[in-house]
Every structure is written in C-alpha cells, then in structure tokens.
C-alpha cells in the first residue's frame, strides 16, 4: 500500500486530493493547522477508515517536517508521495506588501515545501513522487500577485531542481499550477465582479475549475501513468494561460478607455 503525505489537506484542493488518493487504495497522512478542520476531513473520508491519518501542525514550524514524515512512517511504515499544497491567497502588490507579509508568504509556500521535500527524501523508497501545488500566477504575470507570485515561481524552480537532482534516484518531481478554483481560500475573491470576470471571460471553457480537476492532475503525476514525466509544470486552468481568449460578452462590451490609445491619436476612445 502506497502512502501519500498531503499538506493543507483539510479543505479545498487538499481535501479533494486526499480523497482521490484514498479512492485508489493509497493511505494518506493529511496535514493541517486546524484540528477542527482535520476532523471534518476525517468525517468526509470516514469510509476509508484506517487508511487515513491526520496530524495538526503548522508546516512552518521548525519540527513540522520531522513530525509529518514520522507520522507516515510510524502509522504506515513508508512514504511514497509528497504533495505540497498548503498555501494562502489574497496577495497585495509589491508596493503594498510589508516585510512581515512577504516573510509569511515565502515561509509558507516556498521555505516550508523546501524543508518538507528535504525530509521526505530521507524516507522515500523507489519510484517516489513529489507534486508541488504552484499557480498560474507563476506562469503569467498577474495583477496583485506580489509575494504570492514570487513564492510560487520559486516553488517551480525548486521543482525543476529536484527533478534534475533526484530523478535518477527514482524520485520524480512536478508542479501543478491551478487557475482560480472556488475553494474556501478564494470564495471571497470571487465575490468581486471584476476578479470573477477576469477569470470567467478569459477562460476558453464553459465552466469554472473544480478542486477535483486539480486532484486528478496531482494523482496522475503521482501515479505510474506519468512515469516518464519529470520536472514539468502542468497548468490546470481551462486554457487561461495558453490562449488570448475573450468571451463574446467581453468582446462586445462597451466601455470608456481613460488612457491614451497607442494605436490612434492619444485621445480616449469608446470601444
């Protein structure tokens, strides 16, 4: 029985990913800060019984990697897969980001995954995998990305290094870069009509993404089906990062552009 360690497993993408591994017969160690939310994970996955273990800890704590990996080894005797999913959203532009916020974003979404990878490498057997949850904001520049974009782009760099350094030892490492997925972390942002339209009107698909879409990609990159894939960043975004799509509604909308039009006389124009 293969064993997966998943951070941020109590809700959203992490919960969907934990469920996907469990559905295929794997054991899962779910890591989260809130014991109460981890209880919700246990309730949601109660049908999988003894194949689910949870551990409540802050992944940024000094002893977090050791405790998380030790839980997998003590409970199941092995560790085969690491999914670095824990994260935070709602970043600010660089000029609005103080040092405390910068350190928190980098600590949670770059330093903590680095340290967890380092610890997991000690425990892995043959044919292990690491999947880091990146972001489309690490592929394209995005408004308000700030420290979030910096952390996720660094995470993709870490992914490529791990693939180069440890691939020949049987450890494959890849990133999954979701677009904006409705989860408890993003729901409040999707209440902003401008943010919602930026994602809806620029995505060549007929629906928004789901946590399960990301979970399927993570599971695929952790399975033998992706055995020749290493060091890649897989965007799960409905085509947002690879097209210049605009919905018909956006293309036909009228608005006043209050900045000079670089193709005409410099006067504001109505489109």
N, C-alpha and C positions, 0 to 999 in steps of 0.2 A: 504493500500500500504506500503510495507516494504521499508526501507531506508538503503542504504549502503554508508559508508564513505571509500573512497579508496585513499591512498596516492600514489604519483608517477603515477598519472593517465593519464598523457598527452601523453605517448608513451609506446611502448613495451608491457610488461605483464600487466601493469596497465591499458592501453587503452583497451586491449583485455578483461580484467576483467570487466571494466566499461561497455563495450558493452554487455557482457554476462548477467550481472545483468539487464541492461535495456531491453534486448530482452525478459526477463521473466516477465516484468511488474514492476520491482522494480524502485524506484527512486535512483539516485546516486549523491553524493557530491564528485566531483573529485578535489583532492588537488595536486598542483604542484607549483614549484618555478617560472616558466616562464609563464607570462600572454600570451605571443605569442603562446607558445605550447598548453596552455589550450584552446586557440582559435581554434587550429587545432582539439582538442578533441571535442569541441562544433560543429565544422563543420562536423566532421566524424560521429557524433551522432545526427545530426540536426533532423532526423526523429522522435526522441523521445521527442522533444520539451520541455515542462515544467517539465519533469521528470529528467532533468539533471541540476545540479547547479555546478559551479566551484568556487574555491577560490584560489587565488595566494598567497602563503606564504611559508616560509622556515620552514619545520617541526621541525627544531632545535631551532627556536625562542622561547623565554620564553612564549609568549602568543599564540603560534601556536595551542596547543590542545584546548584551550578555544575557539579560533576563528573558528576552524574547526568544532567542535561539535555544537557550537552556530549556524553556518550556516545551519547545518542539522535541528536543532530544529526550527529555525526561518523560514526556507523555507518550511519544510515538517512536522514539528510538532512532530517528533520522530526520533529515531535512533535504528536500529536493527542489523546492521552488520558493523564490522570494518575490513578493510584489510590493514595491514601494509606492503606496497610494496616498498616505496621509498628506493633507495639504490644507491650504486656506485660500480664500479668494478676496475679492473686492480690493485690489491694489489701488494705489494712487500714482499720479505722475511723479517723475523724479523730483521735481521742484517742491512737491508737497510731502515727500517721504522723509521722515526724520530717521536718525540712526537707529533708534530702538526698533522701529518698524522694519527697517532694512535688515537688521540682525535677526529679527524673528522670522521673516520670510526666508532668508538664506539658511538659517538654522534648521527650520522645519523641512524645507523642500530641497535642500542640497546637502548640508552637513549631516543631517540625520540619515538620509539614504546612503551617503558615502560610508558612514560608520556601520550601518546595518549590513551593507554589502561586504565590508571587511570582515565582520563577524561570521556572516553566513558562509563565506568562502572557506572558513576553517572547518565547517561542519558538512559541507556538500560531499556527496559521493559522486559517482559517474553520471554524466548526462543531466546535470542540474541546469536550472534556468533562473535568470533574473529578468523581471519586467518592471521598468520604471514608468510611472504614470507622468508623462510630460504634458504638453498643451499645444494647441495650435498657436498660442501666443509665443511659443518658442520657434515656430516656423516662419510666421509673418510678424512684422511689427504691428502692434495694436495700441490704440489709444488707452491711456491709463495703465499700461502694462507694468511699468516701473520695476519694482523689486520682484514681482511675480515672474515677469518675463525673464529677468536676469537669472533667477533661481532655476526656472525650467530649462532655459537654454544651457545652463551649466550642467543640469542633470543629463541632457542629451550628450554633452561632451563626455561626461562620466560613462555613459552607456557605451560610447564608441571605444573608450579606453579599455573598459572591462572586456569588451568583445575581443579586442586585439591581444590583451594580456593573458586572458584565461580561456579563450575559445579552444586553443589547442589542448587544454586540460579537460575538455568536455563540458565547460560551463558556457552556455550561450546567454547573451545579454541583448535585450532590445527595449525600445521605448514604445509606448502607445500614447499618442497625442490626441486626446478628445477635443472636439469642439465644445461649445457650451451645451451642457447636458442638464436638464432640470433635475436638481437634487436639493437637499436642504441647504447646501452651500451656495447655490446660485438662484434659488427661487425668488429671493428678494430683488435681485438684479433684473430678473425677467419681468418684474412689475413695472420697470422703467420702459416706456413705449419706445424710446429711441434705441435702447440696448436690444430690445426684442426685435425691432425691425432690422437692425444691423445684422442679426443672425438669421432671421426668417427670410428677408428679402435678398440676401446674398448667398443663400444655400440652394443649390440646384436639386432639391428633393421635395417631396410632398409632405414631410413631417419633420418634427424635431427629433434629435437623437434621444436614445434611452440609455439608462445605466447598463441595461442588459447588452446593448450593442458593444459597449466598451468591454464588458466582462467577456463576451465571446472572443474579442480580439486578444485580450490578455490570456485567456485559456488556450487559444490557438498557438500563440507564441511560447507557451509553456509546454506544449504537447509535442509528441514525435512527429505530428503532421507538419511542423515547421522546422524540422531537423536541420535544414540547410539554410536557415535564416539566422543571421547573427549581425549585430551592430547596426540595426535598422531602426528608423523612426516611422511608425505606422500611424498616419492620421486617420482618425475615426470621426469624420466631420461632415459627411454627406456631400463632399466636394468643395467645401468652403475655401480651403487653402489652395486648390489647384485650378480654380476657374475664376473668371471675371463675370460671374452670373449676377443679374439683377432681375427680380420678379417683374412681371408686367405692371403690377401696381406701382412699383418704384420707377420703372421706365416712363410711365405715363403721368406721373405726379407732377403738379405744378408747384414751383417754389421760386422765391426771390433769392438769388445768389448775391450776397452783400460783399463779396470780394471781387477784385478785378478779374475779368475773363481773359486768360492769357492767349486766347485764340482770336480775340476781337480788339475793340478799341480801348479796353480797360474800364468801360462803364459797366455797372451792374446790369444784368440782363435777366429776363424772365424766361424760364425753360419749362 
